[in-house]
Amino acid sequence: MKRRTSAGFSLIELLMVLAVAGTLTALAIPVFRSSMRTFQLNSAVTATTGAIQATRFQAIMRGYQYEIIITASTRSYQVYNMPATTFVAVGSAVPITSAPITINQNVTLVFSPNGTVTGTPTNMTFTMTNAGLTKQIVVSGVGNVSVTP
């Protein structure tokens, strides 16, 4: 008599594997979304602080005033310089992010050739938010940029 060996998986085994895979996927989706929101916010904050620091460095290097205006409604910034008597746009407005990040207010920072900064709002503080995550950006009078979670 020949003994018959079974090859492959039974239906029960296959359903158990699919159930475990579905459970793991369901657990991973919220973690993935949360990570994406954090990465989007960190990216926008890094782009903004980098633009602020680069504008300050340009003012010091070129020897005349530079200004950066961060516009909350368009989530973008525009750099201006003042080689003569009025500010002139340097290039076009640059988008900070395409993610659904909100900036709480418009910000204008004016950098002097000696490295000091004045601005609106006068405390030079603003926040960026993405789905409940918030980062506060503070620019000091001497151009130091700090970010607090």
C-alpha positions as CSV (number, residue, x, y, z in Angstrom):
1,M,0.0,0.0,0.0
2,K,1.2,3.4,-0.9
3,R,1.3,6.1,1.6
4,R,0.1,9.5,0.4
5,T,1.9,12.6,1.6
6,S,0.3,15.9,1.6
7,A,2.0,18.9,0.0
8,G,1.3,22.5,0.7
9,F,-0.7,24.3,3.4
10,S,-4.1,23.6,4.7
11,L,-6.8,26.2,4.5
12,I,-6.7,26.8,8.2
13,E,-3.0,27.5,8.1
14,L,-3.4,30.0,5.3
15,L,-6.2,31.8,7.0
16,M,-4.1,32.1,10.2
17,V,-1.2,33.6,8.3
18,L,-3.5,36.1,6.6
19,A,-5.1,37.0,10.0
20,V,-1.7,37.7,11.6
21,A,-0.5,39.7,8.6
22,G,-3.7,41.8,8.6
23,T,-3.4,42.4,12.3
24,L,0.2,43.6,12.0
25,T,-0.7,45.8,9.1
26,A,-3.5,47.4,11.1
27,L,-1.1,48.1,13.9
28,A,1.5,49.6,11.7
29,I,-0.7,52.1,9.8
30,P,-1.1,54.6,12.7
31,V,2.6,54.4,13.6
32,F,3.5,55.1,10.0
33,R,1.1,58.1,9.8
34,S,2.4,59.5,13.0
35,S,6.0,59.1,11.8
36,M,5.1,60.8,8.5
37,R,3.6,63.8,10.3
38,T,6.7,64.1,12.5
39,F,9.0,63.9,9.5
40,Q,7.0,66.5,7.5
41,L,7.0,69.0,10.5
42,N,10.7,68.4,11.1
43,S,11.4,69.0,7.4
44,A,9.5,72.2,7.3
45,V,11.2,73.5,10.5
46,T,14.6,72.6,9.1
47,A,13.9,74.4,5.8
48,T,12.6,77.5,7.6
49,T,15.5,77.7,10.1
50,G,18.0,77.1,7.3
51,A,16.5,80.0,5.3
52,I,16.6,82.3,8.3
53,Q,20.3,81.5,8.9
54,A,21.2,81.7,5.3
55,T,19.6,85.2,5.0
56,R,21.5,86.4,8.1
57,F,24.8,85.1,6.6
58,Q,24.1,86.9,3.3
59,A,23.6,90.2,5.3
60,I,26.9,89.7,7.0
61,M,28.8,88.6,3.9
62,R,27.4,91.3,1.5
63,G,27.5,94.2,4.0
64,Y,23.9,95.4,3.7
65,Q,20.5,94.6,5.1
66,Y,18.5,91.5,4.2
67,E,15.0,90.7,5.0
68,I,13.0,87.4,5.0
69,I,9.2,87.4,5.1
70,I,7.5,84.1,6.0
71,T,3.9,84.1,4.9
72,A,1.6,81.8,6.8
73,S,-1.2,81.6,4.3
74,T,1.1,80.3,1.4
75,R,3.6,78.5,3.7
76,S,6.4,80.2,1.8
77,Y,9.2,82.7,2.4
78,Q,10.6,85.5,0.3
79,V,14.1,87.0,0.7
80,Y,14.8,90.7,0.0
81,N,18.0,92.7,0.1
82,M,18.6,96.4,0.4
83,P,21.7,97.4,-1.5
84,A,20.4,100.9,-2.0
85,T,17.5,102.6,-0.3
86,T,14.7,100.1,-0.6
87,F,14.3,96.3,-0.2
88,V,14.4,94.4,-3.5
89,A,13.2,90.8,-3.9
90,V,15.9,88.2,-4.4
91,G,14.4,85.6,-6.6
92,S,10.8,84.5,-6.1
93,A,8.9,83.1,-3.1
94,V,10.1,79.7,-2.0
95,P,7.6,77.2,-0.7
96,I,8.5,75.7,2.7
97,T,6.4,72.6,2.4
98,S,3.6,71.0,0.5
99,A,2.5,69.1,3.6
100,P,-0.6,70.4,5.6
101,I,1.5,72.4,8.0
102,T,0.2,75.6,9.5
103,I,2.2,78.6,10.6
104,N,0.6,80.6,13.3
105,Q,1.4,84.1,11.9
106,N,3.3,86.0,9.3
107,V,6.9,86.8,10.3
108,T,9.3,89.5,9.0
109,L,12.9,89.4,10.0
110,V,15.4,92.1,9.1
111,F,19.1,91.3,9.3
112,S,21.8,94.0,9.7
113,P,25.3,93.6,8.3
114,N,26.6,93.3,11.9
115,G,24.5,90.2,12.4
116,T,21.7,91.6,14.6
117,V,18.1,90.9,13.9
118,T,14.9,92.9,14.3
119,G,11.5,91.7,13.4
120,T,7.7,91.4,13.5
121,P,6.4,90.0,15.8
122,T,8.8,91.8,18.1
123,N,9.6,88.7,20.1
124,M,10.5,87.0,16.8
125,T,8.7,83.8,17.8
126,F,6.3,81.7,15.7
127,T,5.0,78.1,15.7
128,M,4.6,75.5,13.0
129,T,2.0,72.7,13.5
130,N,1.1,69.5,11.8
131,A,-1.8,67.3,13.1
132,G,-1.3,68.2,16.7
133,L,2.5,68.3,16.7
134,T,3.9,71.7,17.3
135,K,7.4,73.2,17.1
136,Q,8.2,76.8,18.3
137,I,10.9,78.7,16.4
138,V,12.6,81.6,18.2
139,V,15.1,84.0,16.6
140,S,17.2,85.9,19.1
141,G,18.4,89.5,18.5
142,V,21.8,88.3,17.5
143,G,20.5,85.8,15.0
144,N,20.5,82.5,17.0
145,V,17.7,80.3,15.9
146,S,16.3,77.8,18.4
147,V,13.5,75.2,18.1
148,T,11.6,73.8,21.0
149,P,9.3,70.8,20.7
